[in-house]
Amino acid sequence: MPTEDTDEPSDETVVQTAAEAAEGVIFAQYKQSDVRDFDVTVTFEDGVLDVDVYLNAPDDEVDPERVADEAARTAQQAVDELFEES
């Protein structure tokens, strides 16, 4: 949802978009029941996006650290695309 003064997305939309993208990557790699714990922290202040992903999941087939890194990158890409659309 754009803000009133500009066509750029609101801070809330940016944060929500990033968080949803990160969660999508996590649950594309793991069944929800296999994830012991995860946390996606997104801040967007003064035009700066910060995404931090913590993932506690089994590393039998997929490296959780790699998935967390991919989730953070995907979140950033989703926000980039959001701004390109506006």
Buried (B, 14 or more C-beta within 10 A) or exposed (E): EEEEEEEBBBBEBBBBBBBEBBBBBBBEBBEEEEBEEBEBBBEBEEEEBEBEBEBEBEEEEBEBEEBBBBBBBBBBEBBEEBBEEE
